């Protein structure tokens, strides 16, 4: 999973990171929620400044193995 953060104002939160997740079996339908909002690859997820200052929680517990 690769995360890129871009601020709409001062650039305080700009940055990026890559997180590797091991899945068994080798394929899975990866589902990640950020602060309760489902992340979709083709659509940026918007988070308000106040919410971001409190911290972001990534939850991948909805990920389902395939096969």
C-alpha positions as CSV (number, residue, x, y, z in Angstrom):
1,X,0.0,0.0,0.0
2,X,1.4,3.4,-1.0
3,X,0.1,6.5,0.8
4,X,0.6,10.0,-0.6
5,X,-0.6,13.0,1.4
6,X,-1.0,16.4,-0.2
7,X,-2.3,19.5,1.7
8,X,-4.7,21.9,0.0
9,X,-3.2,24.8,1.9
10,X,0.3,25.2,3.6
11,X,1.8,21.8,2.8
12,X,2.2,20.9,6.4
13,X,1.0,17.3,5.9
14,X,2.7,16.7,2.5
15,X,4.6,13.4,2.4
16,X,4.4,9.8,1.3
17,X,5.1,6.3,2.7
18,X,4.9,2.7,1.5
19,X,3.7,-0.1,3.8
20,X,4.1,-3.7,3.0
21,X,1.5,-6.1,4.2
22,X,2.0,-9.9,4.2
23,X,-1.2,-11.8,3.2
24,X,-1.8,-15.5,3.5
25,X,-2.9,-17.0,1.1
26,X,-1.0,-15.0,-1.5
27,X,-4.0,-13.1,-2.8
28,X,-6.5,-11.0,-1.1
29,X,-9.1,-8.3,-1.6
30,X,-7.4,-5.5,0.4
31,X,-9.9,-3.1,2.1
32,X,-8.5,-0.2,4.1
33,X,-10.4,2.4,6.1
34,X,-8.9,5.7,7.2
35,X,-10.7,7.1,10.2
36,X,-13.8,5.1,9.2
37,X,-13.7,6.2,5.6
38,X,-13.1,3.5,2.9
39,X,-10.1,4.2,0.8
40,X,-10.6,3.7,-3.0
41,X,-7.6,3.6,-5.4
42,X,-9.1,5.7,-8.1
43,X,-10.5,8.4,-5.7
44,X,-8.5,10.6,-3.3
45,X,-9.7,10.5,0.3
46,X,-10.1,13.9,1.9
47,X,-9.4,14.4,5.6
48,X,-9.9,17.8,7.3
49,X,-7.1,19.6,9.1
50,X,-8.6,19.2,12.5
51,X,-9.1,15.5,12.0
52,X,-5.6,15.1,10.7
53,X,-4.1,16.9,13.6
54,X,-5.7,14.3,16.0
55,X,-4.2,11.5,14.0
56,X,-5.1,9.1,11.3
57,X,-6.0,5.5,12.0
58,X,-5.7,2.9,9.2
59,X,-7.8,-0.2,9.6
60,X,-7.3,-3.2,7.3
61,X,-9.4,-5.7,9.3
62,X,-12.0,-5.8,6.5
63,X,-9.4,-7.4,4.1
64,X,-10.5,-10.8,2.8
65,X,-8.4,-13.6,1.5
66,X,-9.2,-14.9,-2.0
67,X,-9.4,-18.5,-3.0
